[in-house]
Amino acid sequence: MRKEAVGRRAVVHGQDDPRVIALHRAVARLHRELAGYRAQLADRQIAEDELAAVEAALRAGAPEVVRLRHSLLLIAGAIGSVSALAEALAEVRKAVELFGGPTS
């Protein structure tokens, strides 16, 4: 699978792309840790929805950098400063950064 687009920049070239693998693993980890975090979290549903959106984009094979970064911001905002989730969130952030920045 190879997909390039101009503008919104679809960047994935295949399911074996190391960036896709890293992001999939990071999202799965954060999803597991969020599910295991039993304390009240006001915006938990937002974080879960965005994690699901990123997973769907990965399955489709063409996540857009702009959309990934938007999802990351929503997830980070929803989780806030929950220290129990900080390491998993940082892993997601690093994985998103592997895709580079949006083109202008």
C-alpha positions, 0 to 999 in steps of 0.5 A: 500500500502506497498513498501520498496526498498533497495538502492534508498530507496522507503519509502512510506507505503501508501497514509495515511502515515503522511509524504506523507500527509505533503509533498503533502500539502507543495508542493500544497502550494508552487505551489499555492504561486509560481503561485501567484508570478507575478514577473519575475523569471528566473527559474520558469519553473524548480521549476514548473516542479520539483513540478509536479515531486514530486506530480507525485511521491506522486501519484505513492505512492513511492517517493525515498528519493534521488529523493525528495532531488534532487527535493528540491535542484532544487526547492530551486535553482530555487526560490532562495532567494525570500522572498515571497516564503521562508515560503512555501519552508521551509515547503517543506524542512521540509516535505522532511526531514520527509522521512529521509536521503538516505541509503548508 
